[in-house]
Amino acid sequence: MGAGSYSDVSASPSLFPAIISRVKVLSTLNIEQNMISGPFPPSIGNATSLVMLDVSQNALSGLLPAALTTLSRLAVVDLGGNNFVDFE
């Protein structure tokens, strides 16, 4: 894992939102297949340097936060294998 990235750390449902809300500079977030459940945290909007986001194959659900659409550097996104219904 390089600087500015977070990947494959067996995150828990309570850990995922806390990490995003504290992040200052993050370019890659890869937490695929970690059995994370619940809603996607709106605090993803804090990760303004995010280029790659992979939260696939978890149990995330509900609405995707509108803040996700404001991440102008985001180039690669994988949300598959979750239960999202739409954007807020």
MOHUSUL-V663381 format. One record per pair of residues at least 6 apart in sequence whose ideal C-beta (glycine too) atoms are under 7 Angstrom apart, sorted by sequence separation. I is the first residue (numbers start at 0). J is the second residue. D is the distance in Angstrom with one decimal. If there is no record, write none. Layout:
BEGIN
((I | J | D) (I | J | D))
END
This chain:
BEGIN
((0 | 6 | 5.2) (5 | 18 | 6.4) (15 | 30 | 6.7) (28 | 46 | 6.9) (68 | 86 | 6.8) (5 | 25 | 6.4) (10 | 30 | 5.1) (15 | 35 | 5.2) (39 | 59 | 5.4) (44 | 64 | 6.9) (63 | 83 | 5.4) (3 | 24 | 5.5) (6 | 27 | 6.7) (19 | 40 | 5.1) (25 | 46 | 4.7) (28 | 49 | 6.3) (43 | 64 | 6.0) (49 | 70 | 5.3) (52 | 73 | 6.3) (60 | 81 | 6.7) (65 | 86 | 5.9) (3 | 25 | 5.8) (4 | 26 | 6.2) (7 | 29 | 6.5) (20 | 42 | 4.1) (26 | 48 | 5.4) (31 | 53 | 4.9) (35 | 57 | 4.3) (36 | 58 | 3.9) (37 | 59 | 6.7) (38 | 60 | 6.6) (44 | 66 | 2.9) (50 | 72 | 5.2) (55 | 77 | 4.4) (59 | 81 | 4.2) (60 | 82 | 3.9) (61 | 83 | 6.9) (62 | 84 | 6.2) (65 | 87 | 4.7) (3 | 26 | 4.2) (4 | 27 | 3.8) (5 | 28 | 5.3) (6 | 29 | 4.1) (10 | 33 | 4.8) (12 | 35 | 5.6) (19 | 42 | 4.6) (22 | 45 | 6.0) (25 | 48 | 6.0) (26 | 49 | 6.5) (27 | 50 | 6.5) (31 | 54 | 6.7) (34 | 57 | 6.5) (35 | 58 | 6.7) (36 | 59 | 6.8) (37 | 60 | 6.9) (38 | 61 | 4.3) (41 | 64 | 4.0) (43 | 66 | 5.6) (47 | 70 | 6.6) (49 | 72 | 6.3) (50 | 73 | 6.5) (51 | 74 | 6.9) (55 | 78 | 6.5) (57 | 80 | 6.9) (58 | 81 | 6.9) (59 | 82 | 6.9) (60 | 83 | 6.7) (61 | 84 | 6.5) (62 | 85 | 5.8) (63 | 86 | 5.0) (64 | 87 | 5.8) (3 | 27 | 6.8) (9 | 33 | 6.0) (12 | 36 | 5.2) (16 | 40 | 4.0) (19 | 43 | 5.5) (22 | 46 | 5.3) (24 | 48 | 5.1) (25 | 49 | 5.7) (26 | 50 | 4.8) (27 | 51 | 4.5) (28 | 52 | 5.1) (29 | 53 | 4.5) (30 | 54 | 5.7) (31 | 55 | 4.6) (32 | 56 | 4.5) (33 | 57 | 6.0) (34 | 58 | 6.5) (35 | 59 | 6.1) (39 | 63 | 5.5) (43 | 67 | 5.6) (46 | 70 | 6.9) (48 | 72 | 6.2) (49 | 73 | 5.4) (50 | 74 | 5.4) (51 | 75 | 4.3) (52 | 76 | 5.0) (53 | 77 | 4.4) (54 | 78 | 6.1) (55 | 79 | 4.6) (56 | 80 | 3.8) (57 | 81 | 5.7) (58 | 82 | 6.9) (59 | 83 | 6.7) (62 | 86 | 6.4) (10 | 35 | 5.8) (12 | 37 | 5.2) (15 | 40 | 6.6) (20 | 45 | 6.4) (31 | 56 | 5.4) (39 | 64 | 5.9) (41 | 66 | 5.4) (44 | 69 | 5.9) (50 | 75 | 6.9) (55 | 80 | 4.9) (62 | 87 | 4.6) (16 | 42 | 6.5) (19 | 45 | 6.4) (19 | 46 | 6.3) (54 | 81 | 6.9) (3 | 48 | 6.9))
END
